[in-house]
Amino acid sequence: MAPSLRFFLFSAVFGLLASLSPGPVQAQMMQGSPIRAEVLPGWVQPDGTRIAGLRMTLAPGWKTYWRAPGDAGIPPNFDWSGSTNLRSVGVSFPTPTVFELSGLRSIGYFDMVILPLKITPLKPGEPIQLEARVELGVCKDVCLPETLRLSQKLDDANRTVTPAIAAAIADRPATAREAGVRGVNCALTPLSNGIRLQATLDLPSMGEPEIVVVEPGNPSIWASETTSQREGGKLVTRGELANASGAAMAIDRSALRFTVLGSKRAVDIRGCDPAS
């Protein structure tokens, strides 16, 4: 699916589901948002950075999306520009769930999720005024764009780890080394409108089914949904890459990111070598 069609289809599906949903659901949506959010202050590390958390609680049956949401979702977007004494915020994502929306694969979270935040102040030891604008999508019988606005003053010197945030950090996909990945090779084949990608991942089973999500590492490049299967003990995944503008493109193999989501565990792999 071409990038422009992807977003057109996403909007069309949202509109169709909204038009077909029963009255009680529409009434529920008019009464209030299906998602609540709050900043968990967390703790200060010895180097002055703070580990905090963005907790999002969803109404029953609702879901929101992971950083790579699939063809039927939109990724969350974070804007911290209104904050003071803030150098940077790093957002981490716990292992997500794979689900379907109108036959399209989506990736995200149900019920409640805590996104760990690594907050670096301009002046360590001084208060941080965190102002956040988070744009995301939420879905149930209807799918809606939501904008969350949060304001939180972080001025304590707490050094005690918050268990809920620590659990969210621990729930991340394993690194390639932790999961025993032995190697990743990529074959890139030019197409008339993009590039065909075949990646061979030499790693232990993550538990069937094994869903592979590809992130190109370049926001102007779109990655399709993949198909994956075990061949000779290795996991072979196939998909397509295309430039959102339709222009020619170059693929940086070191920037490619593969997340394997299995029934038993998940692994986050950075980069690949040319196929031999």
QUIFENSUL-V357147 format. One record per backbone hydrogen bond with DSSP energy under -0.5 kcal/mol. NH is the residue of the N-H (numbers start at 0). CO is the residue of the C=O. If there is no record, write none. Layout:
nh = {NH;NH}
co = {CO;CO}
//
This chain:
nh = {5;6;7;8;9;10;11;12;13;14;15;16;17;18;19;20;24;25;26;27;28;29;30;31;35;37;39;39;40;42;43;44;47;49;50;51;51;52;53;54;54;55;55;56;57;58;61;62;63;64;65;68;70;71;72;76;78;82;83;86;87;89;90;91;94;96;98;100;103;105;106;107;108;110;111;112;114;114;115;116;117;118;118;119;119;120;123;125;127;128;129;129;130;131;132;133;134;134;135;136;137;138;139;143;145;147;149;151;153;153;154;162;165;166;167;168;169;170;171;173;175;178;179;179;180;181;182;184;185;186;188;190;193;194;195;196;197;198;199;200;200;201;201;202;203;210;210;212;212;214;220;221;223;226;228;230;233;234;235;235;236;236;237;238;240;241;243;245;251;252;254;255;255;256;257;258;259;259;260;260;261;261;262;263;264;266;267;268;268;270;270;271;272;274}
co = {1;2;3;4;5;6;7;8;9;10;11;12;13;14;15;16;21;21;22;23;24;25;26;27;56;54;37;52;38;50;157;48;44;118;42;49;116;39;114;37;52;53;112;35;110;33;58;138;108;136;106;66;104;104;69;134;132;79;128;119;119;117;88;115;170;107;105;103;100;98;68;96;63;61;109;55;53;112;113;51;89;49;116;87;117;118;121;122;153;83;127;151;128;149;78;147;76;132;145;73;143;62;141;137;135;133;131;129;127;151;152;160;161;162;163;164;165;166;168;265;267;174;175;176;175;201;201;199;272;197;195;193;190;240;188;238;186;236;184;198;234;182;199;200;178;208;260;210;258;256;217;241;239;237;235;233;230;200;228;233;198;234;226;196;194;221;219;242;249;250;251;251;252;214;268;212;257;266;210;258;259;264;206;205;205;259;173;257;266;255;268;252;183;185}
//
